[in-house]
Amino acid sequence: MIDPSDNFPVIHDMYLKRYQLSQPNLSHRFDIILFDEAQDANPVTHDIVFRQTTKLVMVGDAHQQIYRFRGAFDVLNAPSLTDADRLWLTHRFRFGACVADMANALLAMNDETH
């Protein structure tokens, strides 16, 4: 895939892995990293982000994880984040109270409290 004379297609996973192996230091360029959809992190992205020494803001919802079949995992529950500050979204913007009430009732059946 990395041979320019070969027409074998380069897929996203390949160039992301090459970027990870280069051990980029994003901390020199950015003050803060925003890691969105952190519930669907793959091991490569997790490694890139967690190697940085800059501030990190992660956003995600374990109930919206859709890429587990590709090896994704919820980094919001990583052991290194046990003492991290956590904030919860308290207002909804995509649906009304009826949908929210039903969703909260279903999530409560799984011992969800937020």
HELIX and SHEET records of a PDB file:
HELIX    1   1 HIS A   12  LEU A   21  1                                  10    
HELIX    2   2 LEU A   26  HIS A   28  5                                   3    
HELIX    3   3 ALA A   38  ASP A   40  5                                   3    
HELIX    4   4 PRO A   43  PHE A   50  1                                   8    
HELIX    5   5 ALA A   62  GLN A   64  5                                   3    
HELIX    6   6 ARG A   68  ARG A   70  5                                   3    
HELIX    7   7 VAL A   75  ASN A   77  5                                   3    
HELIX    8   8 PRO A   79  LEU A   81  5                                   3    
HELIX    9   9 ALA A   97  ALA A  108  1                                  12    
SHEET    1   A 2 ILE A  32  PHE A  35  0                                        
SHEET    2   A 2 LYS A  55  MET A  58  1                                        
END                                                                             
